[in-house]
Amino acid sequence: MTAPDGRSGDDREELNRARCDTPDGRSGDGRGELNQGRRDTPGGRVVPTVRVQEAAFDLAAESAALAAGRVDIGALASFVGLCRADDGLAALVLEHYPGMTERAITGIAEQACARWPLTGCTVIHRHGRLEPGAPIVLVLTASSHRAAALESCAFLIDWLKTRAPFWKREEFAGGDARWVEAKAEDDAAAARWEPGRA
């Protein structure tokens, strides 16, 4: 299978190295403990932390980990997406292809790191069965200045909504279920970030 970015979907070893190795060669366990989306690579390039997981995340802990020991961060923008109980929704089920999804999200996060002067970036997206009120996605962007942190966070939210390869099924209290279709307003929000758009 080919991922949205055109790469084939089964070189997980390379993906894990890209996500988890630190400049001193240590490897993480796929959850980003060693690489906290920081600008510590040679040349100052930010390597975003990307995790796709079933477990809930802790906004305060993730923010603290990104900013720990840092004096170059002047702004930290965050977004947490929650599962809503629209139309009697009992649960939202998110499915994905491991490896392909992480690679696609990493590509999106790397675009944000290239377009704005970020000093850190963390993206965590959950999968599995989520009930109303449960957190679904976390985006953290850090920069020396607020404009870059806020704009890059908005970019990531818009592009994750339309370009991250998740399949979403809504389950309702009465037992009905339906797959979630793409929405024109989400596509329009993402389109504003296309190169050449004002």
C-alpha positions in Angstrom: 0.0 0.0 0.0 1.2 3.5 -0.8 0.9 6.2 1.9 -0.5 9.7 1.0 3.0 11.1 0.8 3.9 8.5 -2.0 6.1 6.3 0.1 5.5 2.6 0.5 3.9 1.6 3.8 6.1 -1.1 5.3 9.6 0.2 6.3 8.8 0.6 10.0 12.4 0.3 11.1 13.3 3.4 9.2 10.2 5.2 10.6 11.0 4.3 14.2 14.6 5.5 13.8 13.4 8.8 12.3 11.0 9.3 15.2 12.9 8.1 18.1 16.7 8.5 17.7 18.4 11.3 19.5 21.5 13.2 18.3 23.7 11.1 20.6 22.4 7.9 19.0 20.2 6.6 21.8 16.9 5.1 20.7 13.5 5.7 22.3 10.7 3.1 22.5 8.4 4.6 20.0 6.6 6.8 22.5 9.0 9.8 22.2 10.5 9.8 25.7 14.0 10.5 24.5 13.2 12.9 21.6 10.7 15.5 22.8 10.3 17.3 19.5 13.2 19.5 20.1 15.7 21.5 18.1 18.7 19.4 19.2 19.8 17.9 15.9 23.0 19.0 14.1 22.1 22.2 12.2 19.3 23.1 14.6 16.6 21.2 12.7 13.5 20.3 14.8 12.6 16.7 14.8 8.9 16.5 15.8 7.7 13.9 18.3 4.8 11.9 16.7 2.9 9.2 18.5 -0.2 7.3 17.5 -1.6 5.5 20.5 -4.7 4.0 22.1 -4.0 5.4 25.6 -5.0 8.9 26.7 -2.4 11.6 26.9 -1.7 14.3 29.5 -1.6 17.8 28.2 0.3 19.2 31.2 2.9 16.4 31.2 3.5 16.7 27.4 3.8 20.5 27.6 6.3 20.2 30.5 8.3 17.5 28.6 8.6 19.7 25.5 9.6 22.8 27.5 11.8 21.1 30.2 15.2 22.8 30.6 14.5 25.2 27.7 15.2 28.9 27.7 14.7 29.4 23.9 10.9 29.0 24.0 8.9 32.2 24.2 5.5 30.7 23.2 3.9 27.3 23.5 0.7 26.8 21.5 -1.5 23.8 22.2 -4.7 22.2 20.8 -6.6 19.3 22.2 -9.4 17.8 20.1 -12.2 16.1 22.0 -14.9 13.6 21.0 -18.3 15.3 20.8 -21.6 13.7 21.6 -23.4 15.0 18.4 -26.7 13.4 17.5 -26.6 10.9 20.3 -23.1 9.6 19.5 -22.1 6.8 21.9 -18.5 6.4 20.6 -16.1 7.3 17.8 -14.0 4.5 16.5 -10.7 5.5 14.8 -8.9 2.9 12.7 -5.5 3.2 11.1 -2.6 1.3 9.4 0.4 1.3 11.9 3.5 2.7 10.3 1.7 4.4 7.4 -0.2 6.7 9.8 2.9 7.7 11.8 4.8 8.3 8.6 2.1 10.6 7.2 1.7 12.6 10.5 5.5 12.9 10.7 5.5 14.3 7.2 2.9 16.9 8.1 4.7 17.8 11.3 8.0 18.2 9.4 6.3 20.6 7.0 5.3 22.7 10.0 8.9 22.6 11.3 10.2 23.7 7.9 7.6 26.5 7.4 7.9 28.2 10.8 10.8 28.9 13.1 9.8 26.2 15.7 11.9 25.1 18.6 9.7 22.1 19.3 6.7 20.1 18.0 4.7 17.3 19.5 1.7 15.6 17.8 -0.2 12.7 19.5 -3.2 11.1 17.9 -5.3 8.4 19.5 -7.0 5.4 17.8 -9.5 2.9 19.0 -13.0 3.4 20.5 -13.4 6.8 22.1 -16.4 7.9 24.1 -17.7 11.5 24.1 -15.5 13.8 26.2 -12.3 11.7 25.5 -9.3 13.5 24.1 -8.5 12.5 20.5 -5.6 14.6 19.3 -2.9 16.8 20.9 -0.8 19.4 19.0 2.0 21.3 20.7 4.2 23.8 18.9 6.9 25.9 20.5 8.8 28.9 19.1 10.6 31.9 20.3 7.6 34.0 19.3 3.8 33.6 19.6 2.9 34.1 15.9 5.0 31.1 14.7 3.7 28.9 17.5 0.0 29.8 16.9 0.1 29.7 13.1 2.0 26.3 13.0 -0.5 24.9 15.5 -3.4 26.0 13.3 -1.7 24.5 10.2 -1.2 21.2 11.9 -4.8 21.0 13.1 -6.2 21.8 9.7 -3.8 19.4 7.8 -4.2 16.5 10.4 -8.0 16.8 10.0 -7.8 16.3 6.2 -4.5 14.4 5.5 -3.9 12.1 8.5 -5.0 8.6 7.3 -7.6 7.6 9.9 -10.9 5.9 9.2 -13.6 7.1 11.6 -16.9 5.3 12.4 -19.6 6.8 14.6 -21.5 4.5 16.9 -24.9 5.6 18.2 -26.8 4.6 21.3 -29.5 2.9 19.3 -27.0 0.5 17.7 -26.6 2.3 14.4 -23.2 3.1 13.0 -21.9 5.1 10.0 -18.5 6.0 8.5 -17.5 9.6 8.7 -17.3 11.4 5.4 -14.9 14.2 4.6 -16.3 17.7 5.0 -16.0 20.6 2.6 -15.3 23.0 5.4 -12.4 21.0 6.6 -10.9 20.8 3.1 -11.4 24.6 2.8 -9.6 25.2 6.1 -6.7 23.0 5.0 -6.5 24.7 1.6 -5.7 28.1 3.1 -2.2 26.6 4.0 -1.4 25.5 0.4 1.7 27.3 -1.0 0.8 30.4 -2.9 -2.4 31.1 -0.8 -2.7 34.3 1.1 
